[in-house]
Amino acid sequence: MEFDFARSVAPLVGIVAVAAVALTSVMTPSTVFMMVLPSMIAFSVVAFFFGMKHGEFRTSP
């Protein structure tokens, strides 16, 4: 299966969205959307980048 950018990012966006909505039942929504969500997005971007580079490294001869 070939993964392009949209197929790779779509599940990541879904997971972050579900986690943010689920956290609003535990914390106040303003705290989640102003503090937690930006850090989740930043971490997911960094983890996606390192995962992509690791995959490129693993597939190179």
mmCIF file of the N, C-alpha and C atoms, coordinates in Angstrom:
data_MODEL
# 
_entry.id   MODEL 
# 
loop_
_atom_site.group_PDB 
_atom_site.id 
_atom_site.type_symbol 
_atom_site.label_atom_id 
_atom_site.label_alt_id 
_atom_site.label_comp_id 
_atom_site.label_asym_id 
_atom_site.label_entity_id 
_atom_site.label_seq_id 
_atom_site.pdbx_PDB_ins_code 
_atom_site.Cartn_x 
_atom_site.Cartn_y 
_atom_site.Cartn_z 
_atom_site.occupancy 
_atom_site.B_iso_or_equiv 
_atom_site.pdbx_formal_charge 
_atom_site.auth_seq_id 
_atom_site.auth_comp_id 
_atom_site.auth_asym_id 
_atom_site.auth_atom_id 
_atom_site.pdbx_PDB_model_num 
ATOM 1   N N  . MET A 1 1  ? 0.842   -1.180 0.000  1.00 0.00 ? 1  MET A N  1 
ATOM 2   C CA . MET A 1 1  ? 0.000   0.000  0.000  1.00 0.00 ? 1  MET A CA 1 
ATOM 3   C C  . MET A 1 1  ? 0.886   1.241  0.000  1.00 0.00 ? 1  MET A C  1 
ATOM 4   N N  . GLU A 1 2  ? 0.611   2.133  -0.913 1.00 0.00 ? 2  GLU A N  1 
ATOM 5   C CA . GLU A 1 2  ? 1.365   3.376  -1.002 1.00 0.00 ? 2  GLU A CA 1 
ATOM 6   C C  . GLU A 1 2  ? 0.745   4.424  -0.083 1.00 0.00 ? 2  GLU A C  1 
ATOM 7   N N  . PHE A 1 3  ? 1.566   5.046  0.719  1.00 0.00 ? 3  PHE A N  1 
ATOM 8   C CA . PHE A 1 3  ? 1.105   6.105  1.607  1.00 0.00 ? 3  PHE A CA 1 
ATOM 9   C C  . PHE A 1 3  ? 1.530   7.448  1.032  1.00 0.00 ? 3  PHE A C  1 
ATOM 10  N N  . ASP A 1 4  ? 0.578   8.304  0.794  1.00 0.00 ? 4  ASP A N  1 
ATOM 11  C CA . ASP A 1 4  ? 0.898   9.672  0.441  1.00 0.00 ? 4  ASP A CA 1 
ATOM 12  C C  . ASP A 1 4  ? 0.669   10.539 1.675  1.00 0.00 ? 4  ASP A C  1 
ATOM 13  N N  . PHE A 1 5  ? 0.847   11.830 1.536  1.00 0.00 ? 5  PHE A N  1 
ATOM 14  C CA . PHE A 1 5  ? 0.778   12.715 2.698  1.00 0.00 ? 5  PHE A CA 1 
ATOM 15  C C  . PHE A 1 5  ? -0.615  12.712 3.327  1.00 0.00 ? 5  PHE A C  1 
ATOM 16  N N  . ALA A 1 6  ? -1.658  12.746 2.527  1.00 0.00 ? 6  ALA A N  1 
ATOM 17  C CA . ALA A 1 6  ? -3.025  12.804 3.059  1.00 0.00 ? 6  ALA A CA 1 
ATOM 18  C C  . ALA A 1 6  ? -3.388  11.514 3.803  1.00 0.00 ? 6  ALA A C  1 
ATOM 19  N N  . ARG A 1 7  ? -3.002  10.375 3.269  1.00 0.00 ? 7  ARG A N  1 
ATOM 20  C CA . ARG A 1 7  ? -3.300  9.109  3.942  1.00 0.00 ? 7  ARG A CA 1 
ATOM 21  C C  . ARG A 1 7  ? -2.506  8.936  5.227  1.00 0.00 ? 7  ARG A C  1 
ATOM 22  N N  . SER A 1 8  ? -1.386  9.591  5.326  1.00 0.00 ? 8  SER A N  1 
ATOM 23  C CA . SER A 1 8  ? -0.575  9.490  6.540  1.00 0.00 ? 8  SER A CA 1 
ATOM 24  C C  . SER A 1 8  ? -1.035  10.454 7.616  1.00 0.00 ? 8  SER A C  1 
ATOM 25  N N  . VAL A 1 9  ? -1.465  11.637 7.220  1.00 0.00 ? 9  VAL A N  1 
ATOM 26  C CA . VAL A 1 9  ? -1.819  12.665 8.197  1.00 0.00 ? 9  VAL A CA 1 
ATOM 27  C C  . VAL A 1 9  ? -3.263  12.516 8.687  1.00 0.00 ? 9  VAL A C  1 
ATOM 28  N N  . ALA A 1 10 ? -4.146  11.971 7.867  1.00 0.00 ? 10 ALA A N  1 
ATOM 29  C CA . ALA A 1 10 ? -5.558  11.869 8.236  1.00 0.00 ? 10 ALA A CA 1 
ATOM 30  C C  . ALA A 1 10 ? -5.789  11.085 9.538  1.00 0.00 ? 10 ALA A C  1 
ATOM 31  N N  . PRO A 1 11 ? -5.189  9.912  9.730  1.00 0.00 ? 11 PRO A N  1 
ATOM 32  C CA . PRO A 1 11 ? -5.383  9.228  11.013 1.00 0.00 ? 11 PRO A CA 1 
ATOM 33  C C  . PRO A 1 11 ? -4.786  10.003 12.197 1.00 0.00 ? 11 PRO A C  1 
ATOM 34  N N  . LEU A 1 12 ? -3.691  10.686 11.951 1.00 0.00 ? 12 LEU A N  1 
ATOM 35  C CA . LEU A 1 12 ? -3.067  11.478 13.010 1.00 0.00 ? 12 LEU A CA 1 
ATOM 36  C C  . LEU A 1 12 ? -3.983  12.620 13.442 1.00 0.00 ? 12 LEU A C  1 
ATOM 37  N N  . VAL A 1 13 ? -4.587  13.299 12.489 1.00 0.00 ? 13 VAL A N  1 
ATOM 38  C CA . VAL A 1 13 ? -5.520  14.374 12.806 1.00 0.00 ? 13 VAL A CA 1 
ATOM 39  C C  . VAL A 1 13 ? -6.733  13.816 13.535 1.00 0.00 ? 13 VAL A C  1 
ATOM 40  N N  . GLY A 1 14 ? -7.217  12.673 13.120 1.00 0.00 ? 14 GLY A N  1 
ATOM 41  C CA . GLY A 1 14 ? -8.351  12.046 13.796 1.00 0.00 ? 14 GLY A CA 1 
ATOM 42  C C  . GLY A 1 14 ? -8.056  11.677 15.240 1.00 0.00 ? 14 GLY A C  1 
ATOM 43  N N  . ILE A 1 15 ? -6.884  11.127 15.468 1.00 0.00 ? 15 ILE A N  1 
ATOM 44  C CA . ILE A 1 15 ? -6.505  10.745 16.836 1.00 0.00 ? 15 ILE A CA 1 
ATOM 45  C C  . ILE A 1 15 ? -6.392  11.975 17.731 1.00 0.00 ? 15 ILE A C  1 
ATOM 46  N N  . VAL A 1 16 ? -5.769  13.035 17.231 1.00 0.00 ? 16 VAL A N  1 
ATOM 47  C CA . VAL A 1 16 ? -5.626  14.259 18.020 1.00 0.00 ? 16 VAL A CA 1 
ATOM 48  C C  . VAL A 1 16 ? -6.991  14.881 18.290 1.00 0.00 ? 16 VAL A C  1 
ATOM 49  N N  . ALA A 1 17 ? -7.886  14.867 17.308 1.00 0.00 ? 17 ALA A N  1 
ATOM 50  C CA . ALA A 1 17 ? -9.221  15.443 17.494 1.00 0.00 ? 17 ALA A CA 1 
ATOM 51  C C  . ALA A 1 17 ? -10.028 14.658 18.525 1.00 0.00 ? 17 ALA A C  1 
ATOM 52  N N  . VAL A 1 18 ? -9.994  13.338 18.437 1.00 0.00 ? 18 VAL A N  1 
ATOM 53  C CA . VAL A 1 18 ? -10.726 12.507 19.404 1.00 0.00 ? 18 VAL A CA 1 
ATOM 54  C C  . VAL A 1 18 ? -10.156 12.693 20.806 1.00 0.00 ? 18 VAL A C  1 
ATOM 55  N N  . ALA A 1 19 ? -8.849  12.769 20.917 1.00 0.00 ? 19 ALA A N  1 
ATOM 56  C CA . ALA A 1 19 ? -8.228  12.958 22.229 1.00 0.00 ? 19 ALA A CA 1 
ATOM 57  C C  . ALA A 1 19 ? -8.586  14.321 22.822 1.00 0.00 ? 19 ALA A C  1 
ATOM 58  N N  . ALA A 1 20 ? -8.621  15.359 21.996 1.00 0.00 ? 20 ALA A N  1 
ATOM 59  C CA . ALA A 1 20 ? -8.963  16.691 22.494 1.00 0.00 ? 20 ALA A CA 1 
ATOM 60  C C  . ALA A 1 20 ? -10.407 16.738 22.962 1.00 0.00 ? 20 ALA A C  1 
ATOM 61  N N  . VAL A 1 21 ? -11.303 16.135 22.215 1.00 0.00 ? 21 VAL A N  1 
ATOM 62  C CA . VAL A 1 21 ? -12.716 16.117 22.613 1.00 0.00 ? 21 VAL A CA 1 
ATOM 63  C C  . VAL A 1 21 ? -12.906 15.277 23.873 1.00 0.00 ? 21 VAL A C  1 
ATOM 64  N N  . ALA A 1 22 ? -12.195 14.169 23.963 1.00 0.00 ? 22 ALA A N  1 
ATOM 65  C CA . ALA A 1 22 ? -12.315 13.317 25.149 1.00 0.00 ? 22 ALA A CA 1 
ATOM 66  C C  . ALA A 1 22 ? -11.779 14.016 26.394 1.00 0.00 ? 22 ALA A C  1 
ATOM 67  N N  . LEU A 1 23 ? -10.747 14.820 26.233 1.00 0.00 ? 23 LEU A N  1 
ATOM 68  C CA . LEU A 1 23 ? -10.187 15.518 27.392 1.00 0.00 ? 23 LEU A CA 1 
ATOM 69  C C  . LEU A 1 23 ? -11.095 16.624 27.916 1.00 0.00 ? 23 LEU A C  1 
ATOM 70  N N  . THR A 1 24 ? -12.015 17.114 27.092 1.00 0.00 ? 24 THR A N  1 
ATOM 71  C CA . THR A 1 24 ? -12.918 18.165 27.577 1.00 0.00 ? 24 THR A CA 1 
ATOM 72  C C  . THR A 1 24 ? -13.883 17.648 28.622 1.00 0.00 ? 24 THR A C  1 
ATOM 73  N N  . SER A 1 25 ? -14.051 16.332 28.709 1.00 0.00 ? 25 SER A N  1 
ATOM 74  C CA . SER A 1 25 ? -14.904 15.791 29.766 1.00 0.00 ? 25 SER A CA 1 
ATOM 75  C C  . SER A 1 25 ? -14.174 15.739 31.103 1.00 0.00 ? 25 SER A C  1 
ATOM 76  N N  . VAL A 1 26 ? -12.869 15.821 31.090 1.00 0.00 ? 26 VAL A N  1 
ATOM 77  C CA . VAL A 1 26 ? -12.069 15.756 32.309 1.00 0.00 ? 26 VAL A CA 1 
ATOM 78  C C  . VAL A 1 26 ? -11.606 17.146 32.747 1.00 0.00 ? 26 VAL A C  1 
ATOM 79  N N  . MET A 1 27 ? -11.230 17.983 31.774 1.00 0.00 ? 27 MET A N  1 
ATOM 80  C CA . MET A 1 27 ? -10.716 19.322 32.058 1.00 0.00 ? 27 MET A CA 1 
ATOM 81  C C  . MET A 1 27 ? -11.668 20.355 31.464 1.00 0.00 ? 27 MET A C  1 
ATOM 82  N N  . THR A 1 28 ? -11.454 21.606 31.822 1.00 0.00 ? 28 THR A N  1 
ATOM 83  C CA . THR A 1 28 ? -12.266 22.664 31.225 1.00 0.00 ? 28 THR A CA 1 
ATOM 84  C C  . THR A 1 28 ? -11.872 22.832 29.752 1.00 0.00 ? 28 THR A C  1 
ATOM 85  N N  . PRO A 1 29 ? -12.844 23.089 28.897 1.00 0.00 ? 29 PRO A N  1 
ATOM 86  C CA . PRO A 1 29 ? -12.528 23.204 27.467 1.00 0.00 ? 29 PRO A CA 1 
ATOM 87  C C  . PRO A 1 29 ? -11.508 24.303 27.152 1.00 0.00 ? 29 PRO A C  1 
ATOM 88  N N  . SER A 1 30 ? -11.531 25.399 27.895 1.00 0.00 ? 30 SER A N  1 
ATOM 89  C CA . SER A 1 30 ? -10.564 26.460 27.607 1.00 0.00 ? 30 SER A CA 1 
ATOM 90  C C  . SER A 1 30 ? -9.137  25.991 27.878 1.00 0.00 ? 30 SER A C  1 
ATOM 91  N N  . THR A 1 31 ? -8.946  25.192 28.917 1.00 0.00 ? 31 THR A N  1 
ATOM 92  C CA . THR A 1 31 ? -7.616  24.660 29.207 1.00 0.00 ? 31 THR A CA 1 
ATOM 93  C C  . THR A 1 31 ? -7.177  23.687 28.121 1.00 0.00 ? 31 THR A C  1 
ATOM 94  N N  . VAL A 1 32 ? -8.092  22.855 27.676 1.00 0.00 ? 32 VAL A N  1 
ATOM 95  C CA . VAL A 1 32 ? -7.745  21.866 26.651 1.00 0.00 ? 32 VAL A CA 1 
ATOM 96  C C  . VAL A 1 32 ? -7.385  22.557 25.346 1.00 0.00 ? 32 VAL A C  1 
ATOM 97  N N  . PHE A 1 33 ? -8.204  23.521 24.913 1.00 0.00 ? 33 PHE A N  1 
ATOM 98  C CA . PHE A 1 33 ? -7.990  24.117 23.600 1.00 0.00 ? 33 PHE A CA 1 
ATOM 99  C C  . PHE A 1 33 ? -6.876  25.157 23.588 1.00 0.00 ? 33 PHE A C  1 
ATOM 100 N N  . MET A 1 34 ? -6.532  25.715 24.734 1.00 0.00 ? 34 MET A N  1 
ATOM 101 C CA . MET A 1 34 ? -5.482  26.733 24.745 1.00 0.00 ? 34 MET A CA 1 
ATOM 102 C C  . MET A 1 34 ? -4.122  26.191 25.183 1.00 0.00 ? 34 MET A C  1 
ATOM 103 N N  . MET A 1 35 ? -4.099  25.091 25.924 1.00 0.00 ? 35 MET A N  1 
ATOM 104 C CA . MET A 1 35 ? -2.824  24.581 26.425 1.00 0.00 ? 35 MET A CA 1 
ATOM 105 C C  . MET A 1 35 ? -2.511  23.168 25.937 1.00 0.00 ? 35 MET A C  1 
ATOM 106 N N  . VAL A 1 36 ? -3.464  22.274 26.019 1.00 0.00 ? 36 VAL A N  1 
ATOM 107 C CA . VAL A 1 36 ? -3.203  20.874 25.714 1.00 0.00 ? 36 VAL A CA 1 
ATOM 108 C C  . VAL A 1 36 ? -3.175  20.624 24.208 1.00 0.00 ? 36 VAL A C  1 
ATOM 109 N N  . LEU A 1 37 ? -4.149  21.144 23.493 1.00 0.00 ? 37 LEU A N  1 
ATOM 110 C CA . LEU A 1 37 ? -4.230  20.896 22.052 1.00 0.00 ? 37 LEU A CA 1 
ATOM 111 C C  . LEU A 1 37 ? -3.010  21.405 21.281 1.00 0.00 ? 37 LEU A C  1 
ATOM 112 N N  . PRO A 1 38 ? -2.516  22.626 21.540 1.00 0.00 ? 38 PRO A N  1 
ATOM 113 C CA . PRO A 1 38 ? -1.306  23.044 20.819 1.00 0.00 ? 38 PRO A CA 1 
ATOM 114 C C  . PRO A 1 38 ? -0.092  22.161 21.101 1.00 0.00 ? 38 PRO A C  1 
ATOM 115 N N  . SER A 1 39 ? 0.045   21.695 22.330 1.00 0.00 ? 39 SER A N  1 
ATOM 116 C CA . SER A 1 39 ? 1.182   20.820 22.623 1.00 0.00 ? 39 SER A CA 1 
ATOM 117 C C  . SER A 1 39 ? 0.999   19.451 21.979 1.00 0.00 ? 39 SER A C  1 
ATOM 118 N N  . MET A 1 40 ? -0.237  18.955 21.900 1.00 0.00 ? 40 MET A N  1 
ATOM 119 C CA . MET A 1 40 ? -0.478  17.691 21.204 1.00 0.00 ? 40 MET A CA 1 
ATOM 120 C C  . MET A 1 40 ? -0.171  17.830 19.719 1.00 0.00 ? 40 MET A C  1 
ATOM 121 N N  . ILE A 1 41 ? -0.532  18.946 19.124 1.00 0.00 ? 41 ILE A N  1 
ATOM 122 C CA . ILE A 1 41 ? -0.249  19.175 17.706 1.00 0.00 ? 41 ILE A CA 1 
ATOM 123 C C  . ILE A 1 41 ? 1.252   19.280 17.469 1.00 0.00 ? 41 ILE A C  1 
ATOM 124 N N  . ALA A 1 42 ? 1.939   20.015 18.333 1.00 0.00 ? 42 ALA A N  1 
ATOM 125 C CA . ALA A 1 42 ? 3.389   20.164 18.176 1.00 0.00 ? 42 ALA A CA 1 
ATOM 126 C C  . ALA A 1 42 ? 4.093   18.810 18.313 1.00 0.00 ? 42 ALA A C  1 
ATOM 127 N N  . PHE A 1 43 ? 3.702   18.025 19.300 1.00 0.00 ? 43 PHE A N  1 
ATOM 128 C CA . PHE A 1 43 ? 4.320   16.718 19.482 1.00 0.00 ? 43 PHE A CA 1 
ATOM 129 C C  . PHE A 1 43 ? 4.026   15.798 18.308 1.00 0.00 ? 43 PHE A C  1 
ATOM 130 N N  . SER A 1 44 ? 2.794   15.830 17.806 1.00 0.00 ? 44 SER A N  1 
ATOM 131 C CA . SER A 1 44 ? 2.461   14.945 16.693 1.00 0.00 ? 44 SER A CA 1 
ATOM 132 C C  . SER A 1 44 ? 3.213   15.333 15.422 1.00 0.00 ? 44 SER A C  1 
ATOM 133 N N  . VAL A 1 45 ? 3.439   16.623 15.214 1.00 0.00 ? 45 VAL A N  1 
ATOM 134 C CA . VAL A 1 45 ? 4.213   17.049 14.041 1.00 0.00 ? 45 VAL A CA 1 
ATOM 135 C C  . VAL A 1 45 ? 5.660   16.584 14.153 1.00 0.00 ? 45 VAL A C  1 
ATOM 136 N N  . VAL A 1 46 ? 6.257   16.748 15.335 1.00 0.00 ? 46 VAL A N  1 
ATOM 137 C CA . VAL A 1 46 ? 7.649   16.314 15.538 1.00 0.00 ? 46 VAL A CA 1 
ATOM 138 C C  . VAL A 1 46 ? 7.758   14.796 15.418 1.00 0.00 ? 46 VAL A C  1 
ATOM 139 N N  . ALA A 1 47 ? 6.832   14.063 16.043 1.00 0.00 ? 47 ALA A N  1 
ATOM 140 C CA . ALA A 1 47 ? 6.873   12.606 15.967 1.00 0.00 ? 47 ALA A CA 1 
ATOM 141 C C  . ALA A 1 47 ? 6.644   12.111 14.542 1.00 0.00 ? 47 ALA A C  1 
ATOM 142 N N  . PHE A 1 48 ? 5.744   12.759 13.805 1.00 0.00 ? 48 PHE A N  1 
ATOM 143 C CA . PHE A 1 48 ? 5.508   12.391 12.414 1.00 0.00 ? 48 PHE A CA 1 
ATOM 144 C C  . PHE A 1 48 ? 6.753   12.622 11.572 1.00 0.00 ? 48 PHE A C  1 
ATOM 145 N N  . PHE A 1 49 ? 7.413   13.756 11.782 1.00 0.00 ? 49 PHE A N  1 
ATOM 146 C CA . PHE A 1 49 ? 8.631   14.061 11.029 1.00 0.00 ? 49 PHE A CA 1 
ATOM 147 C C  . PHE A 1 49 ? 9.726   13.039 11.310 1.00 0.00 ? 49 PHE A C  1 
ATOM 148 N N  . PHE A 1 50 ? 9.971   12.742 12.599 1.00 0.00 ? 50 PHE A N  1 
ATOM 149 C CA . PHE A 1 50 ? 11.012  11.765 12.917 1.00 0.00 ? 50 PHE A CA 1 
ATOM 150 C C  . PHE A 1 50 ? 10.643  10.370 12.423 1.00 0.00 ? 50 PHE A C  1 
ATOM 151 N N  . GLY A 1 51 ? 9.378   10.003 12.493 1.00 0.00 ? 51 GLY A N  1 
ATOM 152 C CA . GLY A 1 51 ? 8.942   8.710  11.980 1.00 0.00 ? 51 GLY A CA 1 
ATOM 153 C C  . GLY A 1 51 ? 9.108   8.607  10.478 1.00 0.00 ? 51 GLY A C  1 
ATOM 154 N N  . MET A 1 52 ? 8.810   9.696  9.784  1.00 0.00 ? 52 MET A N  1 
ATOM 155 C CA . MET A 1 52 ? 8.973   9.720  8.339  1.00 0.00 ? 52 MET A CA 1 
ATOM 156 C C  . MET A 1 52 ? 10.449  9.588  7.974  1.00 0.00 ? 52 MET A C  1 
ATOM 157 N N  . LYS A 1 53 ? 11.309  10.325 8.656  1.00 0.00 ? 53 LYS A N  1 
ATOM 158 C CA . LYS A 1 53 ? 12.740  10.237 8.368  1.00 0.00 ? 53 LYS A CA 1 
ATOM 159 C C  . LYS A 1 53 ? 13.294  8.862  8.719  1.00 0.00 ? 53 LYS A C  1 
ATOM 160 N N  . HIS A 1 54 ? 12.810  8.244  9.790  1.00 0.00 ? 54 HIS A N  1 
ATOM 161 C CA . HIS A 1 54 ? 13.265  6.909  10.149 1.00 0.00 ? 54 HIS A CA 1 
ATOM 162 C C  . HIS A 1 54 ? 12.825  5.903  9.095  1.00 0.00 ? 54 HIS A C  1 
ATOM 163 N N  . GLY A 1 55 ? 11.608  6.037  8.596  1.00 0.00 ? 55 GLY A N  1 
ATOM 164 C CA . GLY A 1 55 ? 11.137  5.162  7.538  1.00 0.00 ? 55 GLY A CA 1 
ATOM 165 C C  . GLY A 1 55 ? 11.948  5.303  6.268  1.00 0.00 ? 55 GLY A C  1 
ATOM 166 N N  . GLU A 1 56 ? 12.313  6.546  5.943  1.00 0.00 ? 56 GLU A N  1 
ATOM 167 C CA . GLU A 1 56 ? 13.168  6.758  4.770  1.00 0.00 ? 56 GLU A CA 1 
ATOM 168 C C  . GLU A 1 56 ? 14.539  6.117  4.976  1.00 0.00 ? 56 GLU A C  1 
ATOM 169 N N  . PHE A 1 57 ? 15.062  6.221  6.191  1.00 0.00 ? 57 PHE A N  1 
ATOM 170 C CA . PHE A 1 57 ? 16.354  5.610  6.490  1.00 0.00 ? 57 PHE A CA 1 
ATOM 171 C C  . PHE A 1 57 ? 16.279  4.112  6.383  1.00 0.00 ? 57 PHE A C  1 
ATOM 172 N N  . ARG A 1 58 ? 15.197  3.517  6.891  1.00 0.00 ? 58 ARG A N  1 
ATOM 173 C CA . ARG A 1 58 ? 15.058  2.061  6.881  1.00 0.00 ? 58 ARG A CA 1 
ATOM 174 C C  . ARG A 1 58 ? 14.896  1.511  5.470  1.00 0.00 ? 58 ARG A C  1 
ATOM 175 N N  . THR A 1 59 ? 14.308  2.302  4.570  1.00 0.00 ? 59 THR A N  1 
ATOM 176 C CA . THR A 1 59 ? 14.079  1.785  3.220  1.00 0.00 ? 59 THR A CA 1 
ATOM 177 C C  . THR A 1 59 ? 15.247  2.054  2.282  1.00 0.00 ? 59 THR A C  1 
ATOM 178 N N  . SER A 1 60 ? 16.186  2.898  2.703  1.00 0.00 ? 60 SER A N  1 
ATOM 179 C CA . SER A 1 60 ? 17.329  3.175  1.830  1.00 0.00 ? 60 SER A CA 1 
ATOM 180 C C  . SER A 1 60 ? 18.319  2.005  1.900  1.00 0.00 ? 60 SER A C  1 
ATOM 181 N N  . PRO A 1 61 ? 18.972  1.706  0.790  1.00 0.00 ? 61 PRO A N  1 
ATOM 182 C CA . PRO A 1 61 ? 19.879  0.540  0.763  1.00 0.00 ? 61 PRO A CA 1 
ATOM 183 C C  . PRO A 1 61 ? 21.148  0.754  1.545  1.00 0.00 ? 61 PRO A C  1 
# 
